Amino acid sequence: MQKIVGIKFKSVGKIYFFDPGQIYLRVGDNVIVETARGQEYGTVASKVRSVQEDTLKHPVKPVIRKGTPEDAVTNENNLRKAVDAMKICQQQIEKDGLAMKLVRAEYTFDSSKVIFYFTADGRIDFRELVKELASIFRIRIELRQIGVRDEAKLMGGIGCCGRELCCNKWLGDFEPVSIKMAKEQGLSLNPGKISGICGRLLCCLQYEHENYECVLKQMPALGDKVRTPDGNGTVQKLNVLAEKVTVDFGEDGVRDYDKESVKILERKKKNKNGKSAQPQEVNSEELDAQELKELAQLSKEE
């Protein structure tokens, strides 16, 4: 068995596991750990536990010691130095005329290296910039290109719901999000309504996706012929959250039924892609070329 403890290096972010050894640790304790980048200052995010060694993907590095008040001061100094490093790096980027957007700078705990995070539309040749920065800071320099979702996670902001961004406040890792999720939830495929400030599909489309899939398996599809307590009709609309089916009886109008009250008589023929229609699905032919292009852009994964 291997003892492990979860450590976070940012208030919101991935939890990494380390070997606590004989050190007694509680959630919230600050620690110094050994990482691939060198020694880092982190916070205990999950309690110590024992796991089977074969369940670990990589050998765990050790917790060196508990953090001290002096370590906390060093960490604060590093944060202040990072602000100045950002200004210097931005000046050099403008001087060199590089098409890149600087997002954040970070010092390692021992100040042996400074890492600059940036976004750019394509590949950037920043070799000269690294040389210039190395001559200024006299330490190791690393420039790391990140995607727009990671930029939003680092910078934070307010989402279309009026709350702080999930990725910046509590979301650890990004989960894949697709246009299919928006379709199954009956949402408009208007790019402006299903995209976040990062310009990609809203992460929250994934939160209830599993529930929608589970309920949809128990419901007829749009266009199916069904039997109801009031006769036979055609499914016109689905309300997945309420688990209601709206049935069209032609001249006799439309009525809503619980999904248990509706029996499928005949499935609607599948579309050219071999798929049944989704709730309130928008035909791609109804979208103009620009909207289709924007939808394709939204689905890109970093």
C-alpha positions in Angstrom: 0.0 0.0 0.0 1.1 3.6 -0.7 0.2 6.5 1.4 -0.8 9.6 -0.6 -2.1 13.1 0.1 -3.7 15.5 -2.4 -2.0 18.9 -3.0 -3.2 22.0 -4.9 -0.9 24.7 -6.1 -3.7 27.1 -7.1 -7.0 27.9 -5.3 -8.8 26.3 -8.2 -7.2 23.6 -10.2 -6.1 20.0 -10.4 -5.2 18.0 -7.3 -1.8 16.3 -7.4 -0.9 13.4 -5.2 2.3 13.1 -3.1 3.8 10.8 -0.6 3.4 12.4 2.9 5.9 10.0 4.5 5.8 10.3 8.3 4.6 13.9 8.2 1.2 14.5 9.9 -0.9 16.6 7.5 -4.4 18.0 7.6 -6.5 19.6 4.9 -5.5 23.3 4.6 -1.9 22.8 5.7 0.7 24.5 3.6 3.6 22.2 2.4 6.8 22.2 0.4 6.8 19.4 -2.2 9.2 18.1 -4.9 7.8 18.4 -8.4 9.2 18.2 -12.0 9.6 22.0 -11.8 11.6 21.8 -8.6 10.3 22.6 -5.1 6.8 24.1 -5.0 4.6 25.7 -2.3 1.2 24.0 -2.1 -1.9 23.4 0.1 -3.2 20.1 1.3 -6.6 19.6 -0.5 -7.5 16.0 0.5 -6.6 14.0 3.6 -3.9 11.3 3.7 -5.1 7.8 2.6 -3.6 4.5 1.5 -4.1 3.1 -2.0 -2.8 0.1 -3.9 0.4 1.0 -5.7 -0.8 -0.5 -9.0 -3.6 2.1 -9.1 -1.1 5.0 -9.4 -0.2 6.0 -12.9 3.2 7.5 -11.9 5.5 7.2 -8.9 4.5 9.8 -6.3 7.1 12.4 -5.3 7.6 13.2 -1.6 6.3 16.0 0.6 9.5 17.6 1.8 8.1 19.3 4.9 5.3 21.4 6.3 5.2 25.1 5.2 6.5 27.7 7.7 5.6 31.4 8.1 8.9 32.2 6.3 7.7 30.0 3.3 4.4 31.9 3.2 6.4 35.2 3.0 8.6 33.7 0.2 5.4 32.7 -1.7 3.9 36.2 -1.3 7.2 37.7 -2.6 7.1 35.4 -5.6 3.6 36.6 -6.4 4.7 40.2 -6.2 7.7 39.6 -8.4 5.5 37.9 -11.0 3.5 41.1 -11.4 6.7 43.0 -12.3 7.9 40.1 -14.5 4.6 40.4 -16.5 5.2 44.1 -17.2 8.8 43.5 -18.4 7.8 40.6 -20.6 4.9 42.6 -22.1 7.4 45.4 -23.0 9.7 42.9 -24.7 6.8 41.3 -26.6 5.7 44.8 -27.9 9.3 45.6 -28.8 9.7 42.4 -30.8 6.3 42.8 -32.4 5.2 39.3 -31.5 1.5 38.4 -32.1 0.9 36.9 -28.7 -1.2 37.8 -25.7 0.5 37.4 -22.3 -1.8 35.9 -19.7 0.2 35.3 -16.5 3.7 34.9 -15.0 4.7 32.5 -12.3 7.9 32.0 -10.3 8.8 28.6 -8.9 9.1 28.5 -5.1 12.9 28.7 -5.1 12.9 31.5 -7.8 15.0 29.4 -10.1 12.6 29.7 -13.0 9.9 32.1 -14.2 7.1 30.7 -16.4 5.1 33.0 -18.8 1.7 31.8 -20.1 0.4 33.2 -23.3 -2.2 32.7 -26.1 -1.7 33.1 -29.8 -3.6 32.2 -33.0 -0.8 30.0 -34.2 2.8 28.9 -33.5 5.1 31.7 -32.4 8.8 31.8 -32.7 9.8 33.2 -29.3 13.4 32.0 -29.2 14.8 35.5 -29.3 12.3 36.6 -26.6 13.5 33.8 -24.3 17.1 35.0 -24.8 16.2 38.6 -24.0 14.2 37.6 -20.9 17.0 35.3 -19.7 19.5 38.2 -20.0 17.2 40.4 -17.9 16.1 38.0 -15.2 19.3 35.9 -15.0 17.3 32.7 -14.3 15.6 30.0 -16.4 12.8 31.2 -18.6 9.8 29.1 -19.9 7.1 30.3 -22.3 4.1 28.1 -22.3 1.3 28.5 -24.9 -2.2 27.8 -23.6 -5.7 27.7 -25.1 -8.5 30.1 -24.7 -10.3 27.9 -22.1 -7.2 27.8 -19.9 -6.9 31.6 -20.3 -10.4 32.0 -19.0 -9.6 29.7 -16.1 -6.5 31.7 -15.1 -8.1 35.2 -15.6 -11.6 34.6 -14.3 -14.7 36.7 -15.1 -18.5 36.7 -15.1 -20.4 34.2 -17.1 -23.7 34.7 -19.0 -25.5 33.4 -15.9 -24.3 36.3 -13.9 -22.0 34.2 -11.7 -18.2 33.9 -11.6 -16.8 31.4 -14.1 -17.0 27.8 -13.0 -13.6 27.0 -14.3 -12.1 29.8 -12.2 -14.0 29.1 -9.0 -14.3 25.3 -8.6 -14.0 23.3 -11.8 -10.8 21.2 -11.6 -10.4 19.7 -15.1 -12.2 20.5 -18.4 -14.6 17.9 -19.7 -15.3 17.5 -23.4 -18.4 19.4 -24.5 -20.2 19.0 -27.8 -23.0 20.5 -29.9 -24.9 17.2 -29.4 -25.3 18.2 -25.7 -27.0 21.5 -26.7 -29.3 19.6 -29.1 -30.3 17.0 -26.6 -31.2 19.8 -24.1 -33.4 21.5 -26.6 -31.3 24.7 -26.7 -31.0 27.2 -29.5 -27.9 26.6 -31.6 -27.3 30.3 -31.7 -23.5 30.5 -31.0 -23.9 33.6 -28.8 -26.2 31.7 -26.4 -24.3 28.5 -26.0 -20.7 29.8 -25.8 -18.8 31.2 -22.8 -16.5 34.2 -22.6 -13.7 32.0 -23.8 -15.4 31.6 -27.2 -16.0 27.8 -26.7 -19.1 25.8 -25.8 -20.3 26.4 -22.2 -18.9 23.9 -19.7 -22.2 23.7 -18.0 -23.7 22.0 -21.0 -22.0 18.9 -19.7 -23.3 19.1 -16.1 -26.8 17.6 -16.8 -25.9 15.7 -20.0 -25.9 12.3 -18.4 -29.4 12.9 -16.9 -30.8 14.0 -20.3 -29.3 11.0 -22.0 -30.9 8.7 -19.4 -34.4 10.3 -19.7 -34.3 10.5 -23.5 -33.7 6.7 -23.8 -37.1 6.3 -22.1 -39.0 8.7 -24.3 -40.1 8.6 -28.0 -38.3 10.8 -30.5 -39.7 13.8 -32.4 -41.9 12.6 -35.2 -42.6 9.1 -33.8 -46.2 7.8 -34.1 -47.5 7.1 -30.6 -50.6 5.8 -28.7 -52.0 7.9 -25.9 -55.1 7.5 -23.6 -56.8 9.9 -26.1 -55.9 8.1 -29.3 -53.0 8.0 -31.7 -50.9 11.0 -32.7 -47.4 12.3 -33.6 -44.8 13.5 -31.1 -44.4 17.2 -31.6 -42.3 18.3 -28.6 -40.3 16.8 -25.7 -39.9 18.4 -22.3 -37.0 16.3 -20.9 -36.8 17.9 -17.5 -40.6 17.5 -16.8 -40.5 14.1 -18.6 -43.5 15.3 -20.7 -44.4 14.5 -24.3 -46.4 16.8 -26.5 -48.5 14.9 -29.0 -50.1 16.4 -32.1 -53.6 15.0 -33.0 -54.0 17.0 -36.2 -57.4 18.7 -36.2 -57.9 17.7 -32.6 -55.0 19.9 -31.5 -52.1 19.0 -29.2 -51.9 17.7 -25.6 -49.2 16.9 -23.1 -48.7 13.5 -21.5 -46.3 11.9 -19.0 -43.8 9.7 -20.8 -45.3 6.6 -19.1 -48.7 7.3 -20.8 -47.2 7.3 -24.3 -46.5 4.1 -26.2 -44.5 4.1 -29.5 -46.3 2.7 -32.5 -43.9 3.6 -35.3 -40.5 5.2 -35.2 -39.9 8.1 -37.5 -37.4 7.4 -40.2 -33.9 8.4 -39.2 -32.2 11.4 -40.9 -29.5 11.2 -43.5 -26.9 10.9 -40.7 -28.7 7.8 -39.3 -29.9 9.6 -36.2 -33.3 10.3 -34.7 -34.3 14.0 -34.2 -33.4 15.6 -30.9 -35.7 17.7 -28.8 -36.5 20.9 -30.7 -33.7 20.1 -33.0 -32.6 22.9 -35.4 -31.9 21.6 -38.9 -28.4 22.7 -40.0 -29.9 23.8 -43.3 -31.8 26.6 -41.4 -28.5 28.1 -40.2 -26.5 30.4 -42.5 -22.9 29.7 -43.4 -21.5 32.1 -40.8 -23.5 30.5 -38.0 -22.3 27.0 -39.1 -18.7 28.2 -39.1 -19.1 29.7 -35.6 -20.6 26.4 -34.3 -17.7 24.5 -35.7 -15.3 26.9 -33.9 -17.2 26.5 -30.6 -16.7 22.7 -30.7 -12.9 23.0 -30.9 -11.0 21.4 -28.1 -7.8 22.8 -26.8 
